[in-house]
Amino acid sequence: MGGKLPQPGIPHTAQQSITVVDRAQIEQTSPTSLLDILQNVPGVSIARAGGIGGQIYLRGFSSNNWRSPMYIDGDRFRGRNTLQLNYFAPEEIERVEVVRGPASVVYGSEAMTGLVNVVTRRPQVDPFGPWRVTHGGFSAGYSSVDNGFSTYEWAQAAGMGFDVLGGVSYRKGGNYQTPSGPALNSDYESIGGNLRLGWSPTSNQRFELTLRDYWEEDGRAGGVGGAPGWPYMQVRQQPNQVHMAKLSYAGDFTDQLVQHVEGSFYANYFDTKLSTVNTATPGVVTSSVSHVGGPLVIGGRVQGVIPWDPAPWGLLKTTFGFDGFQEWRPGSTSWSVRQTATSSTITPEFKTGPDNTQANAGAFMLHEWKPIDLLTLSAGGRFDWFNTTSELSPVSSARALAVLRQNSDVTATAPTGSIGATVHVTPILDLLASVGTSYRYPTNSELFAFSGTSIPNPELKPETGLTYEGGFQLNFPTATFKVTAFDSHYANFLQSVFVNYNGASVTQSQNVGHATVNGVEAEWRWQATSSFNLHGNAAWLQATNTDTDAPLPFIAPWKGRVGVQYAPIGSGYAVGAAVDWASAKTRINTTQEYPTGAYAVPSIYASFDLGVLVSRRLGDTKLHLSLQNIFDTSYASASTYVNRSYSQSMYNPLLEPGRNFTARLTHTF
């Protein structure tokens, strides 16, 4: 495994806190979803909604609240923040890169607390030579906690400068078991396919076309959009789909000023039907369906790297680029049936909100300078332009129409910047410090979209942030240990609040004031011997609305993981164990959440190379086994959404899965 922590491939400063979950780690733990892959990253907490669905909290804020964007192979994946983690089966993923801290300088709006970049499987083959099938394989897995099954089949061919990689994934699981019984409405089923076609006219250039399609249906047992859960509310995505296409280019030119160039153009289209059965009112059953068509998002990115020739002032590298997107979001439609013991009322399909759009274009530049061997400096800046528009139909309220008319075409700009330094005190010790600004421009949904329970606010101002970071990293030949402390301050803080609208209580996004988030993150790995390693992480977090002195809800104060692995070289097997833990949460916002208890959940893992242990004829065939939550511990994440209008239950907040045995067989030829 080595002692160094793996590094990401996306642009970032040397001072940023970054964690990479690589393919070997993903295979070892046999996760059901992308949510499970992310749950052990320091500074990240999960907020589960079902068997595969949910959101993450990155440095205190939910991905559902537009402060920690998701990227796919370096390109923005925007359009379904509540559901974006559902779309990828773990077998399709090569690695996941998590950048913590403000990343707005390179990635623009919403990268206030960091971002997640999912790197999908890529061709690992020389495209030159005769045409031939080079690689392929399959994996099949089982999980006992939900009687789940998953499979992934793929094949790769190359030759004459071309290469092609295609795969199909399938997942299906029932309601998962908790120590208190099954979590009803947590089942899922999904199928996805991907095709990647590449052409390399020369050895240092590559063009690529990527196509991806995904379909899934699942239930929200609790959490965001599902609380308080059974028996009061049952919410399902029936179905949830995304269609993706992307053209990209990468080239290296050692004899030019700009020595690396890459660019992409992508289009994503989403479509979801959301079915809800509400029985919260005794004697009344309300069944409703919302059709969220779109959005259609097109975007792209162009980036270049200039490694300036060594000069008397030291080594200097400049990364610069442009990116942007255009989003068309049609107003949703819905229909419902309300039934009582004596009557049935049908509301036909109607449009709930106006069509709206949002466009963004940004330019950035990042300099990294090493004037002397003991010092690395970074400085970056970015400028963004936004335009958001909205139609007026079908809004009927005179009060809302008056505000929309004045703000139906809004343009704004936002500059951001960062500076950082790394001092190489000794070959072992590095000191790191940085200051960065960030911002979140309100989405078109927050500005203009209506729903049955919320209204827009076209007068919203952008939220801004300022983060100070400091820490150190120890680099031993067989070990790495890194600690980062941060202090973030936010102004024009955006939050959903309850307001009275036409006699009804609904939610609306508003600029409520100021907030601070403070925390410490640690991550380490020690290759104690050639066969034995220890690894782990820990994070502490505290978040406060400084205008009211109230804690921000759904923050996990202390959490982490400690693990060991024994993998003798050449033996064909590896075994490991880990304990995931968290402290009790008692500093809460009593109007929005319940206290959560401390927990320590042990798991064991084992991998066997059957081509080594059984027969060489089996080739690259591996068996991965795990037993998670060995003692069937009952616990809930402190970040899981709660509906305080209802009593605490196994759905409110939603309990995590209980004891789970997994088995996965993989073969590669």
N, C-alpha and C positions, 0 to 999 in steps of 0.2 A: 504493500500500500504506500510505502514511503512516508516521510515526515512532513512534506509540504502540503499546504492546503491547495486544492486545484484552483486555477484562475479562469475568469470568464473571458469570452471573446468579444464582448461589446465594449464600445468606448466608455471610459471612466477615468477619473483621476486616481493617482497612486494612493491618495489618502482615504478613499472611500472604503467603507466596510462592505465586503462582498462575500457571499457564500455560494459555492457551486455544489449541487447534488449531481454526481455523475452516474453513468449507466450502471456501474458496478454496485453502487449504493441502492439504486432503484431496484435492481434485480434481487438484492439480498433481502429486502424487506417486503417484497411482493405487495405493493400498495394497490388499492382498488381504484384510486383516482388521483388526480393532480393535487387535490386537497391533502391527501395523505402524504404525498411527497414533501409538501411544504411545511407540514406541522412541526418538524424538528429543526427548522432553521432558526438560529438565534434572532430575537426581535420579531418573530412571526408567531401569531396565535391563530388558530382556526376557529371559525364560527360555523359549525355544521348545520345543514338544513335537512339532510337526508342521507341516503346511502352513498351517493357520489357528489351531491350538491352542497354548496355553501360558499362562504367568502373567507378571506384572510384579513387579519389585522396586522399591519406592518407599521411598527413604531407608533402604535396607538390608534390608527385610523383604519376603517374598513375599506377594502377594495370596492365595496358596493357604493361608497360615498365619494368616488372619483378623486382619491388622493394618492393612489398607488397603482398606476396603469400596468397593463399586461402587454407584453410584446411577444410576437411569434417570429423566431429567426431574425430578430432585430427590427421588425416592423410592428407598428402599433396595431393592437387588436382592440378596437373600440366598437361598442354597440350593444353589449349585453353584460353590464357590470355585475348584475345579480347572478348571472348564469355562466360567466366566462370560464370558470374553472371546470365546468362539466364537459367541455368539448374535446378533451384529449385523454385517450387511454394511455396508461403508463408505458405500455409496450411500444408506443410510437415515439417515445421521447428519448433523445440521446443524453441530454442533461438539462438542468434547470439552473438559471443564474439569478440570484437575488441581490440587487443593489440596495443597500440601506442608507437612508439619509437623502437630503435634497439632491435631485438629479435633473432639475429643470434646465440647467445650463445647456445640457446636451439634448434632453428629451422633451422639454417644453412643459406645457400646462399639465397639472395633476401629478407630476412626479415630485410631490412635496415630501413624502416620507420614504421614497424609493420606488423600485419597480421590479417586476418579475419578467424575465425573458425565457421563454420555452424554446429550446433548440431541438427541433425534430430530427429524426434519423436522416443521415446524409450518405451519399455513395462513398464508399471507401475502396476505390479501385482506380487503376490507371486506365483512362479512356482510350488510349492509343493501342494499336495492334489490331488483329482480326476481331470481328464481331463474335462474342461468346457470352454465354450465361456464366457469370462469375461467382455469385453468391445467392443464397436464399435461406429460408428457414421458417420455423414456426415456434410458437409457444402456446401452451395451454395451462390454465391455472384454475384452482378451486379454492374457495374460502368458506369455512364452516359457519361463520357468524351470520351469513345471509344466504347460505346454500348457493353461493354465487359461482359463476363460471365465466371465464374470459379466454379469448384466443386471439392470436395475431399471426397472419401469414404474410410473407414478403419474399420478393425475388429481385435480383439485380442483374443487369446485363451491360456490356460495354464493348466498344470497338469503333475504329474509324473516327475517333474524336468525339464520339457520343457515349452517353451513359444514361441508363434509365433505372429507376427504383420505384417499386410500387408495393403497396401493402393494404390489407383489409383487417380491421379490428372489430371485435364483437364482445359485448359485456352484458350480462344479465344476472340479477340478484333479487332475492325476495326481501321482505322486511328484516332488518338486522336485529339481532338479539342484544338486549341489555341485561344486566343483572336483575332488573325489575320486570323483565318480560320483553316481548317484541315491540320494536318501535314501529307502530302501524303507519302505513303510507310512506315508508322509506324505501320501497322497492324501485328498481330501475331496469332499463334495457336500452342498449345503444348499439349502433353500427356505424362505422366510418371507413372511408377509403381515401387513399392518397396516392398521387403519381407525381414523380419528380423526373423531368427530362432535361439533361444537360448537354451542352455542346462546348467543346474546347478547341477553338481554331488554332491556338498555340498552347504551349505548356504553362504559360503564365496568365491566360485569360479564360474566363468561363461565362457562358450565358446559361440561364436556367429558367424553365417554366415549371411552376408548381401548381397543382390542382388538388383541392381537398373538399370533401363533402362529408357532412356528419348529421346524423339523425338520432334523437334520443327521446325517451319518455321516462319521467321519474316523478316521485312525490316529495313534497316538503313536509316532513314529519313535525318540524318545528322551525325555530330560527327565523331569519328574515323572510317575511312574506308568508310564514307558516305558523307562527306563534298565535294562539296558545296550543295549537295542535289538537290531537284527538281528545275528546269527542266533539270539540267545538268547531273546529275548522279543518277541512281537508283540501289542500291545494296541490294541483298537479300541472306539470308541463305536458301537453298532449297535442302534438309533439313539439319539440324544440329543434330547430334546424339551423345550420349555417352552410353557406356555399362560399368557397374561397378560391381565388386565382391570383397568381403573382408571377411577374417577370422580373428577373434580377440579373445583375452583371457584377463581376469582380475581376480586377486585373492588377498585376504588379509590373512596374516599369522602373528597373534599377538605374537607368541612365537618364531619367527625367527629373524635373523639379518635384512634381507630384508623383511619388513612387508607388502609391496604392490608391486605387479608385474602386468604389463600389456604389451601386445604385439599384433601386427597386421601384416597381409600380404595382400596386395591388388593388383588388376589389373584393369586398366581403358583403354578403347579403344575409340577413337574419330573418327568421320567421318563427313566431311562437304563438301557440294557443294556450292560454292559462285558464284552467278550470278550477272553480272554487265552490265548495259546498259548506255553507255556514249554518250551524245549528246553535249558535250562541244564545239566541232568544228562545226561551222555552215554547214549544208548540209551533215554531216557525222554522221551515227549512228553505233557505234561499240558495238556489243553484245558479251560478253565473259563469259566463265564458267571455274572456277578453282576447281579441285577436290583435297581437302586436306584429303588424307587418313591417318588415324592415327593422332597422334602417339599412339603407345602402350606403356603404362607406367606400370611397376610393381615396387612395393616398400614395405617397411615395417618399423616397429618401435618396439623396445623393451625398456622398461623403468622400473626402480625399485626405491623404496623409502626406505631409512634407517633413521628412527627416533632414533637417538642415545639416550641411557638411560640418564636421568638427571644426571648431574655430577657437580662437583664444578665449572666448567667453564661455566655452563649454558646449555640451551636447544640448540640442534643442529640437523638439518635435512639435509640429503643429497639425492638429486635426480640425478640419473645417467641413461645413456641410449645410444643406438645406433640406427641409422636410415640410410636409403639410398633408392635410386631408380635407375632404368635402363630405359632409354627412347629410343625407336626405332622410328625414324621419317623418313618415306619415302619421296622422292622428290615429290612435287606436280605435277599434270598434268593440262593442260589447252587447250582449243580450243576456236575459236572466228569467228565471221562473221562481216565484215566491209562493210557497204552499203552506196552508194551515189545515186544521182538521176539517174546515168547512168551505175553503175556497182555494182557488189557484189563479195567480196573476202572472201573465206573461208579458214581459217587456221585449218588443222586437229589437232586432239589431239596429244600433245607432252609433254615430261617430261621437266619441267622447272628447276629442280635442282637435285643435287645428294642426295642419301640416306645418313643419318647421325645418329649417336647415341651419347648419353651422359649418363655417369654413375657417381653416387655420393655415398660416404659412409662417415658417420660422427659419432663421439663419443663426448658426452658432460657430464659435471658434474656441478651441481649447489648446493652450500652450503648456508644454512640459519641458522644464529647463533644469539641467544639471550643471551648474557653474563649476562645482568642485565635487570630488567623489563623496564627500560627507553630506551633501545637501541636494535635495530634489525639490523644485518649486513647480507649482501649477497655477495657472490663471485662465479663467474662461469667461465668456460672455455670450449672451443670446438675446435676440429681439424677435418678438412674435406679434403677428397681426391676426385679429379675430373679427369675423362678421357673422351675426346671427339674425335670421329673419323668421317671421311667422305670418301665416294667414290669419284672418279674423274669424272665419267660419269654422266650427259651428257655435262659437261663443255667443250667448244671448244676453248675459248680464250687462246692463248699461255701465255699471261701475267697472267691470273687467274690460269691456270694449274700449272705454276711454283711456285706460292705462295702456292697453295693447296698441292702440293707434299711435300713441306717443313714442312707443318703444319697439315697434314691429320690425325695425331694421337698425340693428345696433352694431357699431364698429368700435373696437378697442385695441390698444397695443399694450405690450408688457415687456420690459427689459429685465433680465436676471444676470447674476454674476457670481463667481466664486473664486477664492484664492486658497491655496494650501501649501503646506511644507512638510517634508519628511527629512528628519535629521538622522543620519546614520552614525550614531554615537560610537558604536563599536561594530565589528562584524556580526555581533550577536543581537545588539539592541538598536531598534529604530523608534524614534519618537515621531508622532504624526499629529498634525493640527490643521484645521480648515475652517473657513467661514463661507457660507453659501446662502443665497436668497432663492426663494421659490414662489410659485403662485399657482392658483387654480382659478381659471376662468369659468364662470357658471356654464353648465351645459345647456343645450337648447331645451332639454326636458325641464330643468329647474326654472328656466326663464319663461317658457311658454306652454308646457304640456299640462292638460287637465286630466284628472281621473276621478273615480267615484269617491276617493278619500283625500285628494290633494288638489291644490290650485297652484298656478304658476306665480312667479314674481319677476316681471320683466325689468324691475328697477334694481336688481341685485348688483353688487359691486364685486370685483375679483377678490378672492382671499389671498393674502400674501404671507410669506414665512421668512424667518431668519434663523439659521441654525449654526451653532458653534459646536465643533467637535474636537476632541483631543484624545490621544491614546498612545499605546506603545505596542510593538510587536517584537517577540523574541524568536530568533531564527537559529536553531541548533541544527547540526547535520542530520539528525533523525527526528526533530520535533519542531513544531510551530505553535506559538501561543500569542494570541492577539486580544487586546482589551480596548474598547472604544467607549467613551462617555460623551453624551450629547445633551444640548440644551436648545430646544426649539421654541420660538415665539411666533404666534400667528395673530394677524390683525384682520378685521372684517370677517371674522370667523363665521363660516356657513354652517347652519344647523337647521334641522326640521323642527318647527314649533307648531303648536295647535292654535288655530285662529277660528273666528266665527265668520262664516261666509253664507249669506242668504239664509240665516237662521240655523245652519248646521255647523258642527265642529269638524274641521278638516285640518290637514297639515299643509305647511308652506315653508319653503326654504327662505331663511332670512339671515342677514348679517347681524349676528348677535353680540359681537364685541371682540374680546381677546382671549387667547388660550395659550398655555405653555405645556410642553411635553418634555420630561427629563428621563434619562435612562442610561444604563450601562449594559454593554454586551461583551461577552467573552466567548472565545472559540479556541479549541486546542486539539492537537493530535500528536501522539508520541509513539514512534516505532521503537518500542523498548528492545526488541530483538528482531532478527530477520523473520520470525514467525509470529510475533506477538505485538499487538498495538493497542493503545488506549486512546479514546477520543471523547469529546463532549463539548457542550456549550451551556451557557447560562445567560439570562437576561433579566434585568429589573427595569420596571417602567412605572411612571407616575404622570398623570395628565389632569390638568385643572382648567376650568373656565375662570380666568382671573378676574372677570368683572363680577361674578357671583360667588367666587371662592368655592364652587361646587366641583367635585371630581367629574371628569368626563366618563361616560358609561362604557362598560364592556372592555375594560383594560385589565390584562393579566399582569399582576404586580411582579411576581417571580416565577420563572419557568425555565426548564432546561432538560438536558439529557446527558447521561454518562454511559459509556459503552466500552466493551473490550472485544477483541477478535483474535482468534488463533488460526493462522493459515500457514502451515509448514510449506516451504518452497518445494514444488514438484510433487507434493503429496496427493494432489487431486481433490482436496477438501478444505473447507474453512468453516469454523463454528464461531459464534459470537453471542453476546448478550448485551442488552441495553435496558436502562431504567429511565422512563420519562416521568418528570416530576413537576409539580407546581405548588406554590404556597396557597393558603387560604386567602380569599379576597374579602375583606371587611370594610375597606374604604370604598363606599359605593355611592352612587346617585340613587337615593331611596325612591325617587319617583319613576325610575326607569329599569332598575335591575334588582336582583336578589343576591345575597351573599353566596359565594361558592366555597366549597371545602378544599383542603389540601389533598394531594394524591401523589402516590408513587406507583407507577405501573411498569412491572418488569416484562421483558419479552426475550425470547431466544431465537436464534437464526442458524441455519446450516446450509451449505452449498456443496454439492458433490459433482465432480467432473467424471461422468460415467465412462468417457473414452479412456480415462486413466485408470479408474478403479475397477471397471468391469471388463471392457474389451476395446481394443483400438479400433475395431470395426464400427463402433458407435460414433467415432469422430468427435466433433464438438457438440456433445450432448450433456446438458447439465440439469440437475435436479435441485431446486431451491425449496427448503422447508422452513416454516416458522411457526412459533406459538406465541401469540401476542396477548397481552393482558392476562398473564398466566393465572392470576388469582381471581379473575372475574370481578375486578374492582369496579364499583359504581362511582362514576365521576362525570362532571360536566365542565367544559371549557369556560373560563371566566369571560370569554369574548362572545359567547353564544347569546343571540338576541332573546330578550324576554318581554312578554306582554304583562305589565304589572296590573292590568285590569282583571287578571285571572290569578288564581292561586298557583303556588309552586307545584310542579309535577314532573314526571319523567320526560315530558314534552316541553316544559316551560320552566327552566331552560332544558333543551334537548340533551338527554344523556348520550355519552359516547358509546361505541360498541363494546360488548363484553369480550369474554375469552374467544379467541379466533385462531383456528388452525388453518394454515395456507400451504398449498403445494403447487409448484410450477415446474413444468418440464419444458426446456428449450433445446432446440437443435438448429445448428447452422452448418450449411455445406458450402 
